[in-house]
Amino acid sequence: MLRVENLTKVYPNGTRALKNVSFEVKDGEFLAVIGLSGSGKSTLLRCINRLIEPTSGKIYWNDQDVTAASTGEMRKVRRQIGMVFQQFNLVKRSSVFTNVLTGRLGYVNTLASSLHLFSSDDHKRALTSLEQVGLAEKANVRADSLSGGQQQRVGIARALMQEPKLILADEPVASLDPVLAHSILKYLEQLNKERGITVLCSLHFLDLVHRYATSAIALKDGELVFQGLPKQIDDAQFKAIYGQEAERVSII
């Protein structure tokens, strides 16, 4: 289980991105994180695996205090937490296969990591991960030759290399058209349902939340303003989250 308690993040310029945010995510949930741009969604996800250091508060992953973990302990924690980024974060000039292998860096020693030396088992695991996202035939092509949707699938395959129990997806479909958005979310849904991987996914469109999420939280100006089932987000709740001038837009 993931438990977040009174999480606060204040950036050096004084911006208060998160304000005493608290919630729990049970194992096997698909939690959507919603809210306007700048509401704190990305900061929240990146604090969970400490890509961003929280200012105060606690984060517990399977009863381990992530916020108090040492560098060595965080290395082990991050093995269990895969990350999927909005802008893919691939090494564009490297092959798809090489990009996927980097998801295994947390399991190799420092020397092997710096030299990108991986075992034959890791090579087999990378090919299996690519097969799972339908890209095995693209293993040896450069990452920047792929479409946006294909690059995001490489990002998912890279996350799978960690054998994660939790995947943090930071607006993974924001830069994709509706058809590709559904394709990516279906892969995440499949991992959630078939492998029991807990998913935290920040999303903009409410109909995607209704279609894929089992639960949802909403942030507004860094504060938690909703936690519950997606179906509980009616028109009044939508306005409370996004503002009275907001209009619901369908991507389906």
ABEGO torsion letter per residue (X at the ends): XBBBBGBBBBBAAGBBABBGBBBBBBBGBBBBBBEBBGAGAAAAAAAAAGABBBABEBBBBGGBBAAABBAAAAAAAAAABBBBBAAGGBBAABBAAAAAAAAAAAABBAAAAAAGBBBAAAAAAAAAAAAAAGAAAAAABBAAABBAAAAAAAAAAAAAAAGBABBBBBGAAAABBAAAAAAAAAAAAAAAAAAGBBBBBBBABAAAAAAABABBBBBBGGBBABBEBAAABBAAAAAAAAEAABBBBBAX
